[in-house]
């Protein structure tokens, strides 16, 4: 068995033709878990506040650079993804998933690849940069396209949404003061629990704003889309960081739950962001060509996400290929989906640069 330059040996106790990278399951009461939650929360809070203050207070050339962050961060995300896949073919030993240069049947998903160096370093850095770009896009998008009114009022509402979500994160996954319902398990109890929180916050915000300005339910739709986009980005950015922190070789159960949640939020964020911008453009009577293209990309993301879930849960690739290349096709499907999500962010960033 040939070894890569980082000297990863064969997987102990594996008798299959192709072996997965090792995983670990920690004691739920382990202090390592709480420490990692705290680190993840602090990184997410730092990214969120930095994005907000940079957008709010930057001027001149610095502001131009800040507004370019979503555009370039999306490209960095795509580059990181495919560079990691490429590198995996050479640094992962033959006989383990990821060493696709030996056989295409060894092509695999990011969560398996990330066990190996230098992918273990590249993925968290590249995906975190893209995550920060999404937060910058939200802060600037909210500033530009939020409901007409005092700017400070709109920004305070964004801070309010962040605060509520931050408190929810503290009491549910981190401190475990409130447990996520165990029966919400279609895409992970955390994912559906926080999706319900996001929907509730968005509905409350849109109805309150519509009542406050006397516009009635007619204007509540675009306010709902705007607040859904905002809360999805705020909450989803945390779960992206959690899925990166809790890798399968740190704690596999938490990694899977966090990955399901980030998958759900990353798939829904583009469609609500696109609908928000489209609704606001219609309301203002502006040209909607840019928003229509964003909607097209986000619609493709939804299609890819739904087909991924169907193929994964029902074993469609196993059925059509007699059990061969299932892991490879699932991995390729995942990478196309991630690429489209990064592409949406990059294309969204072109609007910020052009303005």
C-alpha positions as CSV (number, residue, x, y, z in Angstrom):
1,X,0.0,0.0,0.0
2,X,1.5,3.3,-1.1
3,X,1.6,6.1,1.5
4,X,1.2,9.8,0.9
5,X,3.8,12.4,1.9
6,X,2.2,12.9,5.3
7,X,2.7,9.2,6.2
8,X,-0.9,8.1,7.0
9,X,-0.9,4.4,7.4
10,X,-3.7,1.8,6.9
11,X,-6.9,2.0,9.0
12,X,-6.7,-0.3,11.9
13,X,-9.3,-3.1,12.0
14,X,-10.7,-2.3,8.5
15,X,-11.5,-5.4,6.4
16,X,-13.3,-3.6,3.6
17,X,-11.9,-3.0,0.1
18,X,-12.0,0.8,0.8
19,X,-11.8,2.2,4.4
20,X,-13.2,5.4,5.9
21,X,-11.0,7.7,7.8
22,X,-11.0,7.1,11.6
23,X,-13.7,8.6,13.8
24,X,-14.0,9.2,17.5
25,X,-17.0,9.3,19.9
26,X,-16.4,11.3,23.1
27,X,-18.3,11.0,26.4
28,X,-21.1,13.5,26.2
29,X,-19.9,14.9,29.5
30,X,-16.3,15.3,28.3
31,X,-14.9,18.8,28.9
32,X,-13.4,18.7,25.4
33,X,-16.9,19.0,24.0
34,X,-17.8,22.1,26.0
35,X,-14.4,23.7,25.3
36,X,-15.0,23.2,21.5
37,X,-18.5,24.6,21.7
38,X,-17.2,27.7,23.5
39,X,-14.4,28.2,20.9
40,X,-16.9,27.8,18.1
41,X,-19.3,30.3,19.6
42,X,-16.5,32.9,20.2
43,X,-15.2,32.5,16.6
44,X,-18.8,32.9,15.3
45,X,-19.5,35.9,17.5
46,X,-16.2,37.5,16.4
47,X,-17.0,37.0,12.7
48,X,-20.5,38.3,13.1
49,X,-19.5,41.5,15.0
50,X,-16.5,42.1,12.8
51,X,-18.7,41.9,9.7
52,X,-21.3,44.3,11.2
53,X,-18.8,46.9,12.4
54,X,-16.6,46.8,9.3
55,X,-19.7,47.4,7.1
56,X,-21.1,50.1,9.4
57,X,-17.9,52.1,10.0
58,X,-15.5,51.5,7.1
59,X,-14.9,54.3,4.6
60,X,-13.0,55.0,1.5
61,X,-10.6,52.3,0.2
62,X,-11.2,50.1,3.2
63,X,-14.9,50.1,2.5
64,X,-14.3,49.1,-1.1
65,X,-12.2,46.2,0.1
66,X,-14.8,45.1,2.6
67,X,-17.6,45.1,0.0
68,X,-15.4,42.9,-2.2
69,X,-15.2,40.3,0.6
70,X,-18.4,38.3,-0.5
71,X,-17.2,38.2,-4.1
72,X,-13.7,36.9,-3.3
73,X,-14.8,34.7,-0.4
74,X,-17.1,32.7,-2.6
75,X,-14.3,32.1,-5.0
76,X,-12.0,31.1,-2.1
77,X,-14.7,28.6,-1.0
78,X,-14.8,27.1,-4.5
79,X,-11.0,27.0,-4.8
80,X,-10.6,25.5,-1.3
81,X,-13.2,22.8,-2.1
82,X,-11.7,21.6,-5.3
83,X,-8.1,22.0,-4.3
84,X,-8.8,19.8,-1.3
85,X,-10.4,17.1,-3.5
86,X,-7.4,17.3,-5.8
87,X,-4.8,17.1,-3.0
88,X,-6.8,14.2,-1.4
89,X,-6.0,12.0,-4.4
90,X,-2.3,12.2,-3.6
91,X,-1.9,12.5,0.2
92,X,-4.4,9.8,1.1
93,X,-3.1,6.2,1.1
94,X,-4.5,3.8,-1.5
95,X,-7.3,1.7,0.0
96,X,-8.9,4.6,1.8
97,X,-11.7,6.9,0.6
98,X,-10.3,10.0,-1.0
99,X,-7.4,8.5,-2.9
100,X,-9.3,8.9,-6.2
101,X,-6.0,8.9,-8.2
102,X,-5.8,5.1,-7.5
103,X,-9.5,4.5,-8.3
104,X,-12.5,6.7,-8.9
105,X,-14.4,4.5,-6.5
106,X,-12.4,6.1,-3.7
107,X,-13.7,9.6,-4.4
108,X,-15.5,10.8,-1.3
109,X,-17.1,13.6,0.8
110,X,-15.4,16.5,2.5
111,X,-16.1,15.2,6.0
112,X,-14.0,12.1,5.2
113,X,-11.3,14.1,3.4
114,X,-10.8,16.6,6.2
115,X,-9.1,14.0,8.4
116,X,-5.9,14.3,6.3
117,X,-3.4,17.1,6.2
118,X,-3.1,19.6,4.5
119,X,-6.9,19.3,3.9
120,X,-7.5,19.4,7.7
121,X,-6.0,23.0,7.6
122,X,-7.3,24.1,4.2
123,X,-11.0,23.4,4.7
124,X,-11.6,25.2,8.0
125,X,-9.7,28.3,6.7
126,X,-11.3,28.4,3.3
127,X,-14.8,27.7,4.4
128,X,-14.6,30.1,7.3
129,X,-13.5,32.9,4.9
130,X,-16.6,32.1,2.8
131,X,-18.7,32.1,6.0
132,X,-17.4,35.5,6.9
133,X,-18.2,36.7,3.4
134,X,-21.8,35.6,3.8
135,X,-22.0,37.7,7.0
136,X,-20.6,40.7,5.3
137,X,-23.1,40.3,2.5
138,X,-25.9,40.2,5.0
139,X,-24.7,43.3,6.9
140,X,-24.4,45.3,3.7
141,X,-27.5,43.9,2.1
142,X,-29.5,44.7,5.2
143,X,-28.1,48.2,5.3
144,X,-29.0,48.8,1.6
145,X,-32.2,47.0,1.1
146,X,-33.9,47.0,4.5
147,X,-37.2,48.9,4.8
148,X,-36.9,52.6,4.3
149,X,-36.4,54.4,7.6
150,X,-33.7,55.5,10.0
151,X,-30.5,53.4,9.3
152,X,-29.8,53.0,13.0
153,X,-33.2,51.5,13.5
154,X,-32.6,48.9,10.8
155,X,-29.2,48.0,12.2
156,X,-30.6,47.6,15.7
157,X,-33.1,45.1,14.4
158,X,-30.3,43.1,12.9
159,X,-28.5,43.2,16.3
160,X,-31.7,42.1,17.9
161,X,-32.0,39.1,15.6
162,X,-28.4,38.2,16.3
163,X,-28.9,38.5,20.1
164,X,-31.9,36.2,20.2
165,X,-30.2,33.5,18.0
166,X,-27.0,33.8,20.2
167,X,-29.0,33.2,23.3
168,X,-30.7,30.2,21.6
169,X,-27.4,28.7,20.7
170,X,-26.1,29.1,24.3
171,X,-29.1,27.5,25.9
172,X,-29.7,24.7,23.4
173,X,-26.5,23.1,22.0
174,X,-23.8,24.6,24.2
175,X,-25.2,24.7,27.8
176,X,-27.9,22.2,27.1
177,X,-30.3,24.1,29.3
178,X,-33.1,23.4,26.8
179,X,-32.9,20.2,24.8
180,X,-33.8,20.1,21.2
181,X,-36.9,17.9,20.6
182,X,-35.8,14.3,19.9
183,X,-38.7,13.7,17.4
184,X,-37.4,16.4,15.0
185,X,-34.9,14.1,13.4
186,X,-35.6,14.4,9.6
187,X,-32.4,16.5,9.1
188,X,-31.2,16.6,12.7
189,X,-33.1,17.9,15.7
190,X,-30.8,20.9,16.0
191,X,-31.4,21.9,12.4
192,X,-35.2,21.8,12.5
193,X,-35.3,23.3,16.0
194,X,-33.3,26.4,14.8
195,X,-35.3,26.5,11.6
196,X,-38.4,26.9,13.6
197,X,-36.8,29.6,15.7
198,X,-35.8,31.4,12.5
199,X,-39.3,31.2,11.0
200,X,-40.9,32.4,14.2
201,X,-38.5,35.4,14.5
202,X,-39.0,36.3,10.8
203,X,-42.8,36.1,11.0
204,X,-42.9,38.2,14.2
205,X,-40.6,40.8,12.7
206,X,-42.5,41.1,9.4
207,X,-45.9,41.3,11.1
208,X,-44.6,43.8,13.6
209,X,-43.1,46.1,11.0
210,X,-46.1,45.9,8.7
211,X,-48.3,46.9,11.7
212,X,-45.9,49.7,12.8
213,X,-45.8,51.4,9.4
214,X,-49.4,50.8,8.6
215,X,-48.7,49.1,5.3
216,X,-50.6,46.0,6.2
217,X,-50.0,42.4,5.1
218,X,-49.1,43.5,1.5
219,X,-45.6,44.5,2.6
220,X,-45.1,41.7,5.1
221,X,-44.0,39.2,2.4
222,X,-40.8,41.0,1.5
223,X,-40.1,41.8,5.2
224,X,-40.5,38.1,5.9
225,X,-38.1,37.2,3.1
226,X,-35.6,39.8,4.3
227,X,-35.7,38.6,7.9
228,X,-35.6,35.0,6.9
229,X,-32.5,35.7,5.0
230,X,-31.0,37.6,7.9
231,X,-31.7,34.9,10.5
232,X,-30.7,32.0,8.2
233,X,-27.3,33.6,7.7
234,X,-26.8,34.5,11.3
235,X,-27.8,31.0,12.6
236,X,-26.4,29.1,9.7
237,X,-23.0,30.7,10.0
238,X,-22.7,29.3,13.5
239,X,-23.6,25.8,12.3
240,X,-21.0,26.0,9.5
241,X,-18.4,26.8,12.1
242,X,-19.7,24.0,14.3
243,X,-19.5,21.4,11.5
244,X,-15.9,22.5,10.9
245,X,-14.9,22.4,14.6
246,X,-16.6,19.1,15.3
247,X,-15.0,16.9,12.7
248,X,-15.5,13.2,12.6
249,X,-12.1,12.5,14.2
250,X,-13.0,14.9,17.1
251,X,-16.6,13.7,17.8
252,X,-18.6,12.0,15.0
253,X,-22.1,12.3,16.4
254,X,-21.9,16.0,17.0
255,X,-20.2,16.4,13.6
256,X,-23.1,14.7,11.9
257,X,-25.8,16.7,13.7
258,X,-23.9,20.0,13.0
259,X,-23.3,19.0,9.4
260,X,-27.0,18.2,8.8
261,X,-27.9,21.6,10.3
262,X,-25.4,23.6,8.2
263,X,-26.5,21.6,5.1
264,X,-30.2,22.7,5.8
265,X,-29.3,26.4,6.4
266,X,-26.8,26.7,3.5
267,X,-29.4,25.3,1.1
268,X,-32.2,27.6,2.3
269,X,-30.2,30.9,2.6
270,X,-29.8,31.6,-1.1
271,X,-33.4,31.2,-2.0
272,X,-34.6,33.5,0.8
273,X,-31.9,36.0,0.0
274,X,-32.9,36.0,-3.6
275,X,-36.6,36.3,-2.8
276,X,-35.9,39.3,-0.5
277,X,-33.9,41.2,-3.1
278,X,-36.4,40.3,-5.8
279,X,-39.4,41.5,-3.7
280,X,-37.7,44.7,-2.9
281,X,-36.7,45.4,-6.5
282,X,-40.3,44.8,-7.6
283,X,-41.5,47.1,-4.8
284,X,-39.2,49.9,-5.9
285,X,-39.9,49.3,-9.6
286,X,-36.2,48.5,-10.3
287,X,-34.7,46.3,-13.0
288,X,-34.9,42.7,-11.8
289,X,-32.4,41.0,-14.1
290,X,-29.8,40.6,-11.4
291,X,-32.4,39.3,-8.9
292,X,-33.8,36.9,-11.5
293,X,-30.4,35.3,-12.1
294,X,-29.9,35.0,-8.3
295,X,-33.2,33.2,-8.1
296,X,-32.2,30.8,-10.9
297,X,-29.0,29.9,-9.0
298,X,-30.8,29.5,-5.7
299,X,-33.5,27.3,-7.4
300,X,-30.7,25.1,-8.7
301,X,-29.3,24.9,-5.2
302,X,-32.7,23.7,-3.8
303,X,-32.9,21.1,-6.6
304,X,-29.4,19.8,-5.9
305,X,-30.1,19.7,-2.1
306,X,-33.3,17.9,-2.4
307,X,-31.9,15.4,-4.9
308,X,-28.9,14.9,-2.6
309,X,-31.2,14.0,0.3
310,X,-33.2,11.6,-1.9
311,X,-30.1,9.9,-3.3
312,X,-28.6,9.6,0.1
313,X,-31.6,8.4,2.0
314,X,-33.0,6.1,-0.7
315,X,-29.7,4.8,-2.1
316,X,-30.5,5.9,-5.6
317,X,-26.9,5.7,-6.7
318,X,-26.6,2.2,-5.2
319,X,-29.7,1.1,-7.2
320,X,-28.6,2.4,-10.5
321,X,-24.9,1.4,-10.3
322,X,-25.4,-2.0,-8.5
323,X,-23.8,-0.7,-5.3
324,X,-20.7,0.6,-7.1
325,X,-19.5,4.2,-6.9
326,X,-22.2,5.1,-4.4
327,X,-19.8,7.0,-2.1
328,X,-18.1,8.6,-5.1
329,X,-21.3,9.9,-6.6
330,X,-22.6,11.1,-3.2
331,X,-19.3,13.0,-2.7
332,X,-19.4,14.5,-6.2
333,X,-23.0,15.5,-5.7
334,X,-22.1,17.2,-2.5
335,X,-19.2,19.1,-4.1
336,X,-21.4,20.4,-6.9
337,X,-23.9,21.6,-4.4
338,X,-21.3,23.4,-2.3
339,X,-19.8,24.9,-5.4
340,X,-23.2,26.4,-6.4
341,X,-23.7,27.8,-2.9
342,X,-20.3,29.5,-3.1
343,X,-21.1,30.7,-6.7
344,X,-24.3,32.3,-5.4
345,X,-22.3,34.2,-2.8
346,X,-19.8,35.3,-5.4
347,X,-22.5,36.5,-7.8
348,X,-24.2,38.3,-5.0
349,X,-20.9,40.0,-4.3
350,X,-20.7,41.4,-7.9
351,X,-23.7,43.6,-7.0
352,X,-21.9,45.0,-4.0
353,X,-18.8,45.7,-6.0
354,X,-20.7,47.3,-8.9
355,X,-22.5,49.7,-6.6
